[in-house]
Amino acid sequence: LVFVYMVLAAQCESFLLPLAVILSLPAGVFGSFLLLKAMGLANDIFAQVGLVMLVGLLGKNAVLIVEFAVQTQRQGATIVESAVQGAKARFRPILMTSFAFIAGLVPLVVATGPGAVGNRTIGTSALGGMLFGTVFGVVVVPGLYFVFAKLSAGKSLIRDEEAEPLS
């Protein structure tokens, strides 16, 4: 988690904006555990593998929105306009990839036969989290971006840093 945070901090050139990405992930984790509980499945190694996959995909979606918002803000837009533009521009691609992934998980969720419990657990874990995380993520991430961009407005990582370097 610390390593991912540091990589995101270097990418965004901010210590606060990566928190918008990281704090958007619990919605998906909650959805994963909710569907596991509703289906009567255990939190075992299969569910945890699904969670790792889920966190990667939801993190990618959040990074797409935040990165687009940062670029829009650097072009002169306000923080609110940047958050809205980031959500609008990435909404369709995020929904397309997320729902394609969810559709691919359906055979795992309804699996029967030998090894079905493992397949159902990993599929249910990823499906519940991806569904919940996608639906709430497209709303939560721009809101979190707004909060953390407001907190970091006018501050740079390095004092006297030039916005347009010579190199």
FITIGU-289824 format. One record per residue: residue in one letter; x, y, z of N, C-alpha, C in turn. Coordinates in nm, 4 decimals. Last residue first. Layout:
# FITIGU-289824
+------+----------+----------+----------+----------+----------+----------+----------+----------+----------+
| type |      n.X |      n.Y |      n.Z |     ca.X |     ca.Y |     ca.Z |      c.X |      c.Y |      c.Z |
+------+----------+----------+----------+----------+----------+----------+----------+----------+----------+
|    A |        X |        Y |        Z |        X |        Y |        Z |        X |        Y |        Z |
...
+------+----------+----------+----------+----------+----------+----------+----------+----------+----------+
//
This chain:
# FITIGU-289824
+------+----------+----------+----------+----------+----------+----------+----------+----------+----------+
| type |      n.X |      n.Y |      n.Z |     ca.X |     ca.Y |     ca.Z |      c.X |      c.Y |      c.Z |
+------+----------+----------+----------+----------+----------+----------+----------+----------+----------+
|    S |   1.4107 |   2.2563 |  -1.9296 |   1.4454 |   2.1362 |  -2.0068 |   1.3327 |   2.0809 |  -2.0873 |
|    L |   1.2977 |   2.4644 |  -1.7838 |   1.3756 |   2.4959 |  -1.9038 |   1.4017 |   2.3728 |  -1.9905 |
|    P |   0.9552 |   2.4099 |  -1.6712 |   1.1013 |   2.4032 |  -1.6578 |   1.1701 |   2.4297 |  -1.7927 |
|    E |   0.6900 |   2.5709 |  -1.5739 |   0.7425 |   2.5317 |  -1.7052 |   0.8946 |   2.5261 |  -1.6951 |
|    A |   0.6733 |   2.6211 |  -1.3050 |   0.5658 |   2.5447 |  -1.3667 |   0.6098 |   2.4929 |  -1.5031 |
|    E |   0.9490 |   2.5850 |  -1.0866 |   0.8937 |   2.6482 |  -1.2063 |   0.7830 |   2.5613 |  -1.2641 |
|    E |   0.9532 |   2.6055 |  -0.7359 |   0.9552 |   2.5209 |  -0.8553 |   0.8882 |   2.5948 |  -0.9701 |
|    D |   0.9766 |   2.7121 |  -0.4849 |   1.0291 |   2.7893 |  -0.5977 |   1.0398 |   2.7044 |  -0.7235 |
|    R |   0.9782 |   2.3948 |  -0.3241 |   0.9659 |   2.5403 |  -0.3184 |   1.0319 |   2.6039 |  -0.4398 |
|    I |   0.8094 |   2.1127 |  -0.4327 |   0.9402 |   2.1764 |  -0.4208 |   0.9188 |   2.3273 |  -0.4203 |
|    L |   0.5391 |   2.0521 |  -0.4453 |   0.6273 |   1.9657 |  -0.3667 |   0.7615 |   2.0319 |  -0.3385 |
|    S |   0.3192 |   2.3327 |  -0.3985 |   0.3986 |   2.2432 |  -0.4824 |   0.4911 |   2.1619 |  -0.3932 |
|    K |  -0.0047 |   2.4724 |  -0.3694 |   0.1139 |   2.4186 |  -0.3031 |   0.1878 |   2.3281 |  -0.4012 |
|    G |  -0.2408 |   2.5459 |  -0.4872 |  -0.1392 |   2.6478 |  -0.4669 |  -0.0131 |   2.5997 |  -0.3996 |
|    A |  -0.4282 |   2.2948 |  -0.3292 |  -0.4280 |   2.4063 |  -0.4252 |  -0.3221 |   2.5094 |  -0.3873 |
|    S |  -0.4668 |   2.0810 |  -0.1641 |  -0.3316 |   2.1006 |  -0.2166 |  -0.3219 |   2.2172 |  -0.3142 |
|    L |  -0.7381 |   2.0942 |  -0.1004 |  -0.6385 |   2.0978 |   0.0074 |  -0.4983 |   2.1284 |  -0.0440 |
|    K |  -0.8500 |   2.0670 |  -0.3539 |  -0.8709 |   2.1916 |  -0.2791 |  -0.7663 |   2.2052 |  -0.1679 |
|    A |  -0.7743 |   1.8067 |  -0.4064 |  -0.7193 |   1.9123 |  -0.4908 |  -0.7376 |   2.0481 |  -0.4229 |
|    F |  -0.9261 |   1.6696 |  -0.2181 |  -0.7817 |   1.6708 |  -0.2039 |  -0.7142 |   1.7738 |  -0.2930 |
|    V |  -1.1932 |   1.7275 |  -0.3083 |  -1.1508 |   1.7524 |  -0.1702 |  -0.9993 |   1.7652 |  -0.1612 |
|    F |  -1.1876 |   1.6430 |  -0.5796 |  -1.2199 |   1.7812 |  -0.5443 |  -1.1678 |   1.8145 |  -0.4051 |
|    Y |  -1.1339 |   1.3693 |  -0.5474 |  -1.0378 |   1.4545 |  -0.6179 |  -1.0616 |   1.6007 |  -0.5813 |
|    L |  -1.3681 |   1.2910 |  -0.4215 |  -1.2425 |   1.2835 |  -0.3473 |  -1.1353 |   1.3694 |  -0.4139 |
|    G |  -1.5410 |   1.3347 |  -0.6399 |  -1.5608 |   1.4042 |  -0.5126 |  -1.4349 |   1.4051 |  -0.4284 |
|    P |  -1.4408 |   1.1556 |  -0.8327 |  -1.4364 |   1.3001 |  -0.8573 |  -1.4573 |   1.3828 |  -0.7305 |
|    V |  -1.4868 |   0.9102 |  -0.6752 |  -1.3529 |   0.9540 |  -0.7149 |  -1.3487 |   1.1029 |  -0.7504 |
|    V |  -1.7693 |   0.8787 |  -0.6406 |  -1.6817 |   0.9030 |  -0.5263 |  -1.5472 |   0.9615 |  -0.5690 |
|    V |  -1.8752 |   0.8253 |  -0.8928 |  -1.9251 |   0.9390 |  -0.8163 |  -1.8253 |   0.9783 |  -0.7071 |
|    V |  -1.7486 |   0.6052 |  -0.9860 |  -1.7610 |   0.7169 |  -1.0797 |  -1.8191 |   0.8408 |  -1.0117 |
|    G |  -1.7765 |   0.4312 |  -0.7638 |  -1.6484 |   0.4926 |  -0.7962 |  -1.6583 |   0.6114 |  -0.8893 |
|    F |  -2.0276 |   0.3166 |  -0.7565 |  -1.9977 |   0.4237 |  -0.6626 |  -1.8687 |   0.4972 |  -0.6962 |
|    V |  -2.0039 |   0.1406 |  -0.9765 |  -2.1211 |   0.2269 |  -0.9626 |  -2.0906 |   0.3440 |  -0.8687 |
|    T |  -1.7593 |   0.0119 |  -0.9207 |  -1.7778 |   0.0885 |  -1.0437 |  -1.8920 |   0.1868 |  -1.0298 |
|    G |  -1.8013 |  -0.1151 |  -0.6729 |  -1.6946 |  -0.0165 |  -0.6886 |  -1.7088 |   0.0686 |  -0.8129 |
|    F |  -2.0118 |  -0.2933 |  -0.7341 |  -2.0292 |  -0.1894 |  -0.6315 |  -1.9269 |  -0.0780 |  -0.6500 |
|    L |  -1.8835 |  -0.4487 |  -0.9342 |  -2.0142 |  -0.3863 |  -0.9561 |  -2.0336 |  -0.2685 |  -0.8606 |
|    M |  -1.6510 |  -0.5338 |  -0.8067 |  -1.6421 |  -0.4551 |  -0.9298 |  -1.7733 |  -0.3830 |  -0.9568 |
|    G |  -1.7476 |  -0.6772 |  -0.5862 |  -1.6642 |  -0.5596 |  -0.5671 |  -1.6579 |  -0.4716 |  -0.6895 |
|    G |  -1.8913 |  -0.8829 |  -0.7146 |  -1.9554 |  -0.7927 |  -0.6193 |  -1.8773 |  -0.6645 |  -0.5997 |
|    L |  -1.6856 |  -1.0025 |  -0.8757 |  -1.8067 |  -0.9457 |  -0.9340 |  -1.8732 |  -0.8451 |  -0.8395 |
|    A |  -1.4891 |  -1.0954 |  -0.6948 |  -1.4548 |  -0.9939 |  -0.7950 |  -1.5795 |  -0.9262 |  -0.8510 |
|    S |  -1.6452 |  -1.2754 |  -0.5418 |  -1.5652 |  -1.1710 |  -0.4789 |  -1.5348 |  -1.0587 |  -0.5775 |
|    T |  -1.7474 |  -1.4460 |  -0.7376 |  -1.8385 |  -1.3649 |  -0.6575 |  -1.7645 |  -1.2491 |  -0.5918 |
|    G |  -1.5107 |  -1.5665 |  -0.8338 |  -1.5986 |  -1.4912 |  -0.9224 |  -1.6902 |  -1.3974 |  -0.8467 |
|    I |  -1.4126 |  -1.6951 |  -0.6065 |  -1.3304 |  -1.5938 |  -0.6729 |  -1.4149 |  -1.5068 |  -0.7654 |
|    T |  -1.6383 |  -1.8631 |  -0.5484 |  -1.5857 |  -1.7669 |  -0.4510 |  -1.5045 |  -1.6570 |  -0.5190 |
|    R |  -1.6740 |  -2.0226 |  -0.7729 |  -1.7818 |  -1.9322 |  -0.7315 |  -1.7300 |  -1.8257 |  -0.6355 |
|    N |  -1.4305 |  -2.1622 |  -0.7740 |  -1.4665 |  -2.0752 |  -0.8858 |  -1.5733 |  -1.9750 |  -0.8458 |
|    G |  -1.4547 |  -2.2987 |  -0.5296 |  -1.3434 |  -2.2062 |  -0.5527 |  -1.3736 |  -2.1091 |  -0.6649 |
|    V |  -1.6841 |  -2.4499 |  -0.5836 |  -1.6844 |  -2.3564 |  -0.4708 |  -1.5710 |  -2.2544 |  -0.4866 |
|    A |  -1.6191 |  -2.6164 |  -0.7981 |  -1.7135 |  -2.5070 |  -0.8185 |  -1.7093 |  -2.4044 |  -0.7052 |
|    G |  -1.4690 |  -2.8428 |  -0.8007 |  -1.3990 |  -2.7153 |  -0.7876 |  -1.4887 |  -2.5945 |  -0.8000 |
|    P |  -1.6948 |  -3.0224 |  -1.0049 |  -1.5760 |  -3.0251 |  -0.9185 |  -1.5051 |  -2.8892 |  -0.9178 |
|    G |  -2.0091 |  -2.8361 |  -1.0492 |  -1.9170 |  -2.9463 |  -1.0694 |  -1.7977 |  -2.9395 |  -0.9747 |
|    T |  -2.0653 |  -2.4992 |  -1.1645 |  -2.1070 |  -2.6234 |  -1.0983 |  -1.9999 |  -2.7279 |  -1.1222 |
|    A |  -2.0804 |  -2.1392 |  -1.1537 |  -2.0108 |  -2.2653 |  -1.1822 |  -2.0703 |  -2.3814 |  -1.1027 |
|    V |  -2.1684 |  -1.8810 |  -1.1448 |  -2.2702 |  -1.9862 |  -1.1553 |  -2.2092 |  -2.1235 |  -1.1821 |
|    V |  -1.9317 |  -1.7337 |  -1.1348 |  -2.0289 |  -1.7204 |  -1.0251 |  -2.1311 |  -1.8329 |  -1.0279 |
|    L |  -1.8077 |  -1.7901 |  -1.3775 |  -1.7457 |  -1.8341 |  -1.2528 |  -1.8459 |  -1.8331 |  -1.1376 |
|    P |  -1.9832 |  -1.6695 |  -1.5633 |  -1.9662 |  -1.8156 |  -1.5624 |  -1.8981 |  -1.8692 |  -1.4364 |
|    V |  -1.9455 |  -1.3907 |  -1.4802 |  -2.0731 |  -1.4609 |  -1.4581 |  -2.0563 |  -1.6132 |  -1.4654 |
|    L |  -1.7135 |  -1.2641 |  -1.5578 |  -1.7149 |  -1.3328 |  -1.4286 |  -1.8399 |  -1.4155 |  -1.4051 |
|    G |  -1.7701 |  -1.1334 |  -1.7918 |  -1.6773 |  -1.2461 |  -1.7965 |  -1.6736 |  -1.3251 |  -1.6674 |
|    A |  -1.9264 |  -0.9279 |  -1.6943 |  -1.9887 |  -1.0305 |  -1.7790 |  -1.8996 |  -1.1537 |  -1.7898 |
|    I |  -1.7254 |  -0.7812 |  -1.5648 |  -1.8334 |  -0.8417 |  -1.4866 |  -1.9019 |  -0.9519 |  -1.5660 |
|    F |  -1.5777 |  -0.6968 |  -1.7883 |  -1.5148 |  -0.7817 |  -1.6877 |  -1.6202 |  -0.8539 |  -1.6041 |
|    A |  -1.7710 |  -0.5361 |  -1.9056 |  -1.7179 |  -0.6497 |  -1.9813 |  -1.6507 |  -0.7490 |  -1.8855 |
|    F |  -1.7998 |  -0.3461 |  -1.7066 |  -1.9114 |  -0.4364 |  -1.7326 |  -1.8703 |  -0.5543 |  -1.8210 |
|    S |  -1.5431 |  -0.2241 |  -1.7202 |  -1.5911 |  -0.2856 |  -1.5972 |  -1.7036 |  -0.3847 |  -1.6229 |
|    T |  -1.5233 |  -0.1260 |  -1.9813 |  -1.4283 |  -0.2274 |  -1.9354 |  -1.4796 |  -0.2985 |  -1.8106 |
|    M |  -1.7507 |   0.0513 |  -1.9848 |  -1.7330 |  -0.0559 |  -2.0848 |  -1.6401 |  -0.1642 |  -2.0340 |
|    L |  -1.7041 |   0.2271 |  -1.7693 |  -1.8206 |   0.1387 |  -1.7690 |  -1.8039 |   0.0233 |  -1.8673 |
|    I |  -1.4671 |   0.3498 |  -1.8628 |  -1.4677 |   0.2767 |  -1.7365 |  -1.5856 |   0.1805 |  -1.7313 |
|    P |  -1.5483 |   0.4742 |  -2.1041 |  -1.4472 |   0.3672 |  -2.1044 |  -1.4449 |   0.2848 |  -1.9761 |
|    R |  -1.7545 |   0.6538 |  -1.9926 |  -1.7855 |   0.5468 |  -2.0884 |  -1.6781 |   0.4385 |  -2.0919 |
|    F |  -1.5989 |   0.8225 |  -1.8102 |  -1.7180 |   0.7473 |  -1.7697 |  -1.7444 |   0.6286 |  -1.8628 |
|    R |  -1.3954 |   0.9934 |  -1.8759 |  -1.3579 |   0.8541 |  -1.8503 |  -1.4783 |   0.7661 |  -1.8166 |
|    A |  -1.5218 |   1.2400 |  -1.9118 |  -1.4364 |   1.1859 |  -2.0176 |  -1.4067 |   1.0380 |  -1.9985 |
|    K |  -1.6610 |   1.2821 |  -1.6680 |  -1.7319 |   1.2714 |  -1.7961 |  -1.6476 |   1.2010 |  -1.9019 |
|    A |  -1.4532 |   1.2940 |  -1.4788 |  -1.5585 |   1.1929 |  -1.4660 |  -1.6313 |   1.1726 |  -1.5981 |
|    G |  -1.3081 |   1.5125 |  -1.5774 |  -1.2441 |   1.3822 |  -1.5607 |  -1.3459 |   1.2699 |  -1.5529 |
|    Q |  -1.5020 |   1.7148 |  -1.5622 |  -1.4493 |   1.6740 |  -1.6934 |  -1.3822 |   1.5367 |  -1.6858 |
|    V |  -1.5317 |   1.7294 |  -1.2828 |  -1.6459 |   1.6931 |  -1.3672 |  -1.5990 |   1.6451 |  -1.5037 |
|    A |  -1.2724 |   1.8059 |  -1.2078 |  -1.3321 |   1.6831 |  -1.1533 |  -1.4477 |   1.6360 |  -1.2413 |
|    S |  -1.2475 |   2.0488 |  -1.3483 |  -1.1557 |   1.9376 |  -1.3730 |  -1.2139 |   1.8055 |  -1.3257 |
|    E |  -1.4470 |   2.2065 |  -1.2336 |  -1.4544 |   2.1733 |  -1.3768 |  -1.3658 |   2.0538 |  -1.4099 |
|    V |  -1.3385 |   2.2193 |  -0.9723 |  -1.4702 |   2.1586 |  -0.9956 |  -1.4840 |   2.1166 |  -1.1418 |
|    I |  -1.0972 |   2.3542 |  -1.0199 |  -1.0960 |   2.2202 |  -0.9602 |  -1.2283 |   2.1486 |  -0.9858 |
|    T |  -1.0902 |   2.5109 |  -1.3475 |  -1.1023 |   2.5117 |  -1.2016 |  -1.1050 |   2.3676 |  -1.1506 |
|    A |  -0.8388 |   2.4891 |  -1.6076 |  -0.9748 |   2.4721 |  -1.5563 |  -0.9751 |   2.4802 |  -1.4037 |
|    G |  -0.5780 |   2.4950 |  -1.7077 |  -0.6420 |   2.6192 |  -1.6655 |  -0.7830 |   2.6064 |  -1.6130 |
|    Q |  -0.4376 |   2.2700 |  -1.7508 |  -0.4696 |   2.3489 |  -1.8697 |  -0.5487 |   2.4743 |  -1.8360 |
|    R |  -0.4360 |   2.1511 |  -1.5059 |  -0.3115 |   2.2149 |  -1.5515 |  -0.3333 |   2.2997 |  -1.6763 |
|    Q |  -0.6916 |   2.0386 |  -1.5091 |  -0.6641 |   2.1497 |  -1.4187 |  -0.5367 |   2.2229 |  -1.4594 |
|    T |  -0.6529 |   1.8356 |  -1.6948 |  -0.7495 |   1.9417 |  -1.7233 |  -0.7234 |   2.0635 |  -1.6354 |
|    Q |  -0.4689 |   1.6754 |  -1.5561 |  -0.4322 |   1.7356 |  -1.6846 |  -0.5251 |   1.8510 |  -1.7192 |
|    V |  -0.6308 |   1.6022 |  -1.3370 |  -0.5066 |   1.6770 |  -1.3150 |  -0.4635 |   1.7462 |  -1.4442 |
|    A |  -0.8316 |   1.4554 |  -1.4683 |  -0.8664 |   1.5771 |  -1.3951 |  -0.7431 |   1.6640 |  -1.3700 |
|    F |  -0.6829 |   1.2399 |  -1.5648 |  -0.7488 |   1.3291 |  -1.6602 |  -0.7857 |   1.4614 |  -1.5934 |
|    E |  -0.6067 |   1.1294 |  -1.3169 |  -0.5050 |   1.1768 |  -1.4118 |  -0.5658 |   1.2719 |  -1.5143 |
|    V |  -0.8550 |   1.0583 |  -1.2047 |  -0.7689 |   1.1567 |  -1.1386 |  -0.6668 |   1.2129 |  -1.2372 |
|    I |  -0.9500 |   0.8631 |  -1.3891 |  -1.0268 |   0.9844 |  -1.3612 |  -0.9369 |   1.0930 |  -1.3031 |
|    L |  -0.7419 |   0.6709 |  -1.3799 |  -0.7838 |   0.7308 |  -1.5065 |  -0.8589 |   0.8619 |  -1.4835 |
|    V |  -0.7408 |   0.5987 |  -1.1108 |  -0.6245 |   0.6687 |  -1.1660 |  -0.6610 |   0.7359 |  -1.2978 |
|    A |  -0.9827 |   0.4595 |  -1.0979 |  -0.9664 |   0.5836 |  -1.0228 |  -0.8489 |   0.6655 |  -1.0761 |
|    N |  -0.9225 |   0.2381 |  -1.2627 |  -1.0340 |   0.3271 |  -1.2954 |  -1.0194 |   0.4621 |  -1.2252 |
|    K |  -0.7123 |   0.1246 |  -1.1152 |  -0.6896 |   0.1722 |  -1.2522 |  -0.7993 |   0.2698 |  -1.2932 |
|    G |  -0.8483 |   0.0491 |  -0.8844 |  -0.7428 |   0.1504 |  -0.8773 |  -0.7125 |   0.2096 |  -1.0134 |
|    L |  -1.0064 |  -0.1510 |  -0.9885 |  -1.0708 |  -0.0298 |  -0.9366 |  -0.9699 |   0.0839 |  -0.9225 |
|    L |  -0.8022 |  -0.3359 |  -1.0577 |  -0.8919 |  -0.2799 |  -1.1595 |  -0.9617 |  -0.1533 |  -1.1119 |
|    G |  -0.6770 |  -0.3883 |  -0.8077 |  -0.6012 |  -0.3419 |  -0.9241 |  -0.6897 |  -0.2754 |  -1.0279 |
|    V |  -0.8887 |  -0.4809 |  -0.6549 |  -0.8221 |  -0.3573 |  -0.6147 |  -0.7399 |  -0.3014 |  -0.7305 |
|    L |  -0.9464 |  -0.7231 |  -0.7944 |  -1.0438 |  -0.6154 |  -0.7853 |  -0.9777 |  -0.4821 |  -0.7522 |
|    M |  -0.7228 |  -0.8799 |  -0.7445 |  -0.7578 |  -0.8454 |  -0.8825 |  -0.8513 |  -0.7245 |  -0.8840 |
|    V |  -0.7526 |  -0.8969 |  -0.4683 |  -0.6310 |  -0.8395 |  -0.5259 |  -0.6568 |  -0.7947 |  -0.6690 |
|    L |  -1.0027 |  -1.0261 |  -0.4490 |  -0.9849 |  -0.8913 |  -0.3960 |  -0.8609 |  -0.8231 |  -0.4532 |
|    G |  -0.9468 |  -1.2771 |  -0.5581 |  -1.0431 |  -1.1901 |  -0.6250 |  -1.0301 |  -1.0461 |  -0.5779 |
|    V |  -0.7789 |  -1.3638 |  -0.3560 |  -0.7238 |  -1.3473 |  -0.4911 |  -0.8163 |  -1.2572 |  -0.5728 |
|    Q |  -0.9681 |  -1.3769 |  -0.1532 |  -0.8590 |  -1.2814 |  -0.1417 |  -0.7879 |  -1.2597 |  -0.2749 |
|    A |  -1.1296 |  -1.5847 |  -0.2356 |  -1.1879 |  -1.4509 |  -0.2217 |  -1.0780 |  -1.3454 |  -0.2160 |
|    F |  -0.9425 |  -1.7907 |  -0.2175 |  -1.0016 |  -1.7574 |  -0.3467 |  -1.0622 |  -1.6172 |  -0.3442 |
|    I |  -0.8884 |  -1.8060 |   0.0552 |  -0.7813 |  -1.7648 |  -0.0356 |  -0.8357 |  -1.7264 |  -0.1730 |
|    D |  -1.2017 |  -1.6852 |   0.1927 |  -1.0858 |  -1.7736 |   0.1900 |  -0.9833 |  -1.7214 |   0.0895 |
|    N |  -1.4691 |  -1.6095 |   0.3254 |  -1.3549 |  -1.5252 |   0.2898 |  -1.2296 |  -1.6124 |   0.2987 |
|    A |  -1.7347 |  -1.8147 |   0.1904 |  -1.6375 |  -1.7764 |   0.2925 |  -1.5311 |  -1.6824 |   0.2358 |
|    L |  -2.0796 |  -1.7530 |   0.0952 |  -1.9439 |  -1.8019 |   0.0687 |  -1.8464 |  -1.7451 |   0.1713 |
|    G |  -2.3431 |  -1.6678 |   0.0742 |  -2.3080 |  -1.7687 |   0.1735 |  -2.1704 |  -1.8287 |   0.1523 |
|    M |  -2.4188 |  -1.4592 |  -0.0792 |  -2.4148 |  -1.5893 |  -0.1458 |  -2.3767 |  -1.7023 |  -0.0495 |
|    A |  -2.3898 |  -1.2497 |   0.1017 |  -2.5228 |  -1.2780 |   0.0474 |  -2.5287 |  -1.4155 |  -0.0186 |
|    K |  -2.1117 |  -1.2546 |   0.1416 |  -2.2016 |  -1.2858 |   0.2536 |  -2.3402 |  -1.3235 |   0.2021 |
|    L |  -2.0270 |  -1.1777 |  -0.1143 |  -1.9821 |  -1.3046 |  -0.0574 |  -2.0756 |  -1.3486 |   0.0557 |
|    L |  -2.1445 |  -0.9240 |  -0.1299 |  -2.1939 |  -1.0307 |  -0.2171 |  -2.1479 |  -1.1683 |  -0.1686 |
|    L |  -1.9936 |  -0.7938 |   0.0738 |  -2.1396 |  -0.7964 |   0.0780 |  -2.1950 |  -0.9105 |  -0.0073 |
|    F |  -1.7313 |  -0.8122 |  -0.0112 |  -1.7704 |  -0.8840 |   0.1092 |  -1.9227 |  -0.8954 |   0.1211 |
|    S |  -1.7561 |  -0.6465 |  -0.2421 |  -1.7079 |  -0.7838 |  -0.2507 |  -1.7534 |  -0.8658 |  -0.1294 |
|    G |  -1.8361 |  -0.4028 |  -0.1376 |  -1.9240 |  -0.4745 |  -0.2297 |  -1.8852 |  -0.6203 |  -0.2431 |
|    F |  -1.6017 |  -0.3386 |   0.0088 |  -1.7303 |  -0.3577 |   0.0775 |  -1.8272 |  -0.4369 |  -0.0097 |
|    V |  -1.4255 |  -0.3071 |  -0.2023 |  -1.4006 |  -0.4137 |  -0.1046 |  -1.5283 |  -0.4431 |  -0.0263 |
|    G |  -1.5375 |  -0.0799 |  -0.3241 |  -1.5327 |  -0.2082 |  -0.3941 |  -1.5107 |  -0.3251 |  -0.3002 |
|    A |  -1.4964 |   0.1080 |  -0.1209 |  -1.6323 |   0.0831 |  -0.1720 |  -1.6378 |  -0.0516 |  -0.2435 |
|    P |  -1.2154 |   0.1211 |  -0.0816 |  -1.3007 |   0.0515 |   0.0151 |  -1.4438 |   0.0262 |  -0.0314 |
|    L |  -1.1093 |   0.2809 |  -0.3011 |  -1.1068 |   0.1345 |  -0.3056 |  -1.1963 |   0.0659 |  -0.2018 |
|    S |  -1.0880 |   0.5479 |  -0.2641 |  -1.2015 |   0.5017 |  -0.3441 |  -1.2125 |   0.3491 |  -0.3432 |
|    L |  -0.8552 |   0.6001 |  -0.1335 |  -0.9782 |   0.6029 |  -0.0537 |  -1.1021 |   0.5648 |  -0.1338 |
|    I |  -0.6711 |   0.5912 |  -0.3451 |  -0.6664 |   0.4883 |  -0.2413 |  -0.7965 |   0.4841 |  -0.1607 |
|    V |  -0.7388 |   0.8201 |  -0.4971 |  -0.7390 |   0.6866 |  -0.5565 |  -0.7516 |   0.5806 |  -0.4477 |
|    A |  -0.7099 |   1.0242 |  -0.3151 |  -0.8373 |   1.0118 |  -0.3866 |  -0.8496 |   0.8737 |  -0.4493 |
|    L |  -0.4453 |   1.0030 |  -0.2448 |  -0.5451 |   0.9601 |  -0.1466 |  -0.6834 |   0.9476 |  -0.2094 |
|    P |  -0.3039 |   1.1218 |  -0.4488 |  -0.3160 |   0.9748 |  -0.4467 |  -0.4159 |   0.9225 |  -0.3451 |
|    L |  -0.3224 |   1.4001 |  -0.3691 |  -0.4080 |   1.3462 |  -0.4757 |  -0.4124 |   1.1929 |  -0.4810 |
|    L |  -0.1224 |   1.4522 |  -0.1714 |  -0.2634 |   1.4419 |  -0.1349 |  -0.3491 |   1.3759 |  -0.2423 |
|    F |   0.1280 |   1.4817 |  -0.2722 |   0.1125 |   1.3806 |  -0.1683 |  -0.0340 |   1.3619 |  -0.1292 |
|    S |   0.2050 |   1.5061 |  -0.6190 |   0.1322 |   1.5551 |  -0.5027 |   0.1240 |   1.4420 |  -0.4004 |
|    E |   0.2580 |   1.4116 |  -0.8739 |   0.3399 |   1.5189 |  -0.8185 |   0.2682 |   1.5873 |  -0.7026 |
|    C |   0.1422 |   1.1881 |  -0.9762 |   0.0566 |   1.3069 |  -0.9633 |   0.1340 |   1.4303 |  -0.9192 |
|    Q |   0.3660 |   1.0135 |  -0.9645 |   0.2933 |   1.0340 |  -1.0902 |   0.2116 |   1.1633 |  -1.0862 |
|    A |   0.4375 |   1.0197 |  -0.6962 |   0.5340 |   1.0627 |  -0.7980 |   0.4636 |   1.0929 |  -0.9296 |
|    A |   0.2047 |   0.9171 |  -0.5848 |   0.2492 |   1.0515 |  -0.5460 |   0.3498 |   1.1048 |  -0.6474 |
|    L |   0.2025 |   0.6591 |  -0.6944 |   0.0978 |   0.7535 |  -0.7323 |   0.1360 |   0.8973 |  -0.6969 |
|    V |   0.4259 |   0.5585 |  -0.5586 |   0.4257 |   0.5625 |  -0.7052 |   0.3210 |   0.6618 |  -0.7543 |
|    M |   0.3354 |   0.5807 |  -0.2943 |   0.4525 |   0.6568 |  -0.3378 |   0.4610 |   0.6656 |  -0.4901 |
|    Y |   0.1167 |   0.4010 |  -0.2966 |   0.0966 |   0.5423 |  -0.2641 |   0.2137 |   0.6263 |  -0.3150 |
|    V |   0.2498 |   0.1621 |  -0.3479 |   0.1532 |   0.2123 |  -0.4457 |   0.1292 |   0.3610 |  -0.4228 |
|    F |   0.3974 |   0.1444 |  -0.1075 |   0.4657 |   0.1496 |  -0.2371 |   0.3733 |   0.2073 |  -0.3448 |
|    V |   0.1929 |   0.1239 |   0.0797 |   0.2837 |   0.2389 |   0.0849 |   0.3552 |   0.2550 |  -0.0483 |
|    L |   0.0819 |  -0.1193 |   0.0000 |   0.0000 |   0.0000 |   0.0000 |   0.0863 |   0.1257 |   0.0000 |
+------+----------+----------+----------+----------+----------+----------+----------+----------+----------+
//
